[in-house]
């Protein structure tokens, strides 16, 4: 029996304890808990405080409730599908055979290890390489990485067509749930838009003191502010991911172009707008709006532009890609600025939500104290 290599032993020594790992996993659910608390409160504020206590017209109340619950149901469906979809990982076919694995673990020279990996990769549909042109191999999962596959340190696994790890769903967004994630953003935007469009009328009335000053006032004012802030943030993120779908890129590939044997190419997996959209949403339009799996392919192999071209044609495509006009550079700068603004908006929404929650509690306490003092004064006057 051969002993494990030094890097494996070092990884075992540095592995976190089970208690620390459990604490880390528990903390990862905090953002999800926060979102669910906000959504739960928004449901109560809209259904009870607005529709039951504030709206007096029954026809308006029923129409609002029907529209709201349709948007709410689709939003929750897509959201929980994104959370609970297990990230797809590489199949056993991408693992090294027993003999090659033993040779790879015993070998200390990187160039010899690469020869072993190249020999195994010849029988696999793998066309992307590292920046240095080497076969992409995961030492943690001990598999040759399929195209567009990356290792997630949070999930501790390789994820097929990994886009990013999203803390708001505590899950990796990749091949198995990317469609759900895009629909989650779309229906979250719709949910916030429905709230803003139907609440704004009563928001203005409460703000201009045209309605009675009741406890529903603070819920409705706070509901409009939160829905508007989340709508701006989510629509920005949705727009960016729809752009990625049209280009057939992941977030990782948008920042770092995939490298093929002929060189890096950001458009290496782009097959035209129609086929790019079909790869994520499927080729049957009736399933596009439903959070059910309909993406094309198996996540292990993808059609690429350069694989079936000869060397001269591929080099010509890469040279054309390398000639970046000024306006493309300008668009890239705008793209980076957009991501920075998106991060700022997310932070602003979180801080504002926490401050508004604190302000609401203070107002409720103040109202309670005022009511108690008024009642006490009336009691004293009565005596």
Residue pairs with C-beta under 8 A, 6 or more apart in sequence:
2 102
2 105
2 106
4 12
4 105
5 105
5 106
5 108
7 139
8 105
8 139
11 140
16 24
28 154
28 167
28 170
29 170
31 167
31 168
31 170
32 83
32 168
32 169
32 170
35 79
35 168
38 226
38 353
39 75
39 76
42 195
42 223
42 226
42 227
43 72
44 219
45 219
45 220
45 222
45 223
46 68
46 195
46 199
46 223
47 65
47 68
49 215
49 216
49 219
49 220
49 223
50 64
50 198
50 199
50 202
50 216
50 219
50 220
50 223
51 61
51 64
51 65
51 68
52 61
53 214
53 216
54 202
54 211
54 214
54 216
54 220
55 61
55 64
55 202
64 198
67 194
67 198
68 194
68 195
68 198
71 187
71 190
71 191
71 194
72 191
74 183
74 187
74 190
74 291
75 184
75 187
75 188
75 190
75 191
77 187
77 291
78 180
78 183
78 184
78 186
78 187
78 291
79 169
79 184
79 187
79 188
81 177
81 180
81 184
81 291
82 166
82 169
82 171
82 173
82 177
82 180
82 181
82 184
83 169
83 170
83 171
84 171
85 171
85 176
85 177
85 180
86 176
87 152
87 155
87 157
87 159
87 160
87 162
87 171
87 172
87 174
87 176
87 177
88 159
88 160
88 161
88 174
88 175
88 176
88 299
89 141
89 157
89 158
89 159
89 160
90 141
90 143
90 144
90 145
90 146
90 149
90 158
90 160
90 300
91 300
93 124
93 300
94 124
94 143
94 144
94 145
94 146
94 300
95 101
95 142
95 143
95 144
96 104
96 116
96 117
96 120
96 142
96 143
96 144
97 120
100 116
100 119
100 120
101 142
103 116
104 113
104 116
104 117
107 113
107 116
114 134
114 135
117 134
117 135
117 137
117 144
118 135
120 144
121 135
121 144
124 144
124 146
125 146
125 147
125 300
125 301
126 135
126 136
126 144
126 145
126 146
126 147
127 147
127 260
127 261
127 304
127 306
127 307
128 136
128 147
128 148
128 258
128 259
128 260
128 268
129 135
129 136
129 259
129 260
129 261
130 136
130 259
131 259
131 264
133 259
133 261
135 144
136 144
136 145
136 149
137 143
137 144
137 145
138 144
138 145
138 151
138 158
140 151
140 156
140 158
141 151
141 157
141 158
143 158
145 151
145 158
146 160
146 299
146 300
146 301
147 258
147 269
147 300
147 301
147 302
147 304
148 160
148 161
148 162
148 250
148 253
148 258
148 269
148 302
149 158
149 159
149 160
149 161
149 162
150 158
150 159
150 162
150 252
151 157
151 158
151 159
152 158
152 159
152 162
152 165
152 172
154 165
154 172
155 165
155 171
155 172
159 172
159 174
159 175
160 174
160 175
160 176
160 299
160 300
161 174
161 175
161 178
161 250
161 299
161 302
162 172
162 173
162 174
162 250
162 252
163 173
163 174
163 178
163 181
163 244
163 250
163 251
163 252
164 172
164 173
164 250
164 251
164 252
165 171
165 172
165 173
166 172
166 173
166 181
169 181
169 184
171 177
173 181
174 299
175 295
175 297
175 299
176 293
176 299
178 280
178 295
179 280
179 281
179 282
179 291
179 293
179 294
179 295
180 291
181 241
182 238
182 241
182 242
182 245
182 280
183 289
183 291
184 291
185 234
185 237
185 238
185 241
186 238
188 230
188 234
189 231
189 234
189 235
189 238
192 227
192 228
192 230
192 231
192 234
193 231
195 223
195 224
195 227
196 224
196 227
196 228
196 231
199 220
199 223
199 224
199 227
200 224
202 211
202 220
203 220
203 221
203 224
204 210
205 211
206 217
206 220
206 221
207 221
211 217
215 364
215 367
218 360
218 363
218 364
222 356
222 357
222 360
225 352
225 356
226 352
226 353
226 356
229 345
229 348
229 349
229 352
229 353
230 349
232 345
233 342
233 345
233 346
233 349
236 338
236 341
236 342
236 345
237 342
240 338
240 339
240 342
244 250
244 251
244 254
245 276
245 277
245 280
245 281
246 273
246 276
246 277
247 254
247 267
247 270
247 276
248 269
248 270
248 271
248 275
248 276
248 279
249 266
249 269
249 270
253 266
253 269
254 266
254 335
257 264
257 265
257 266
257 268
258 264
258 265
258 266
258 268
258 269
260 268
260 304
260 306
260 307
260 314
262 306
262 311
262 314
262 315
262 318
263 318
264 318
265 305
265 306
265 317
265 318
265 321
266 321
267 305
267 321
268 304
268 305
268 306
269 302
269 303
269 304
269 305
270 276
270 305
271 279
271 303
271 305
278 296
279 295
279 296
279 297
280 295
281 287
281 288
281 294
281 295
282 288
282 294
282 295
282 296
283 296
284 294
287 294
288 294
305 317
306 314
306 317
306 318
309 317
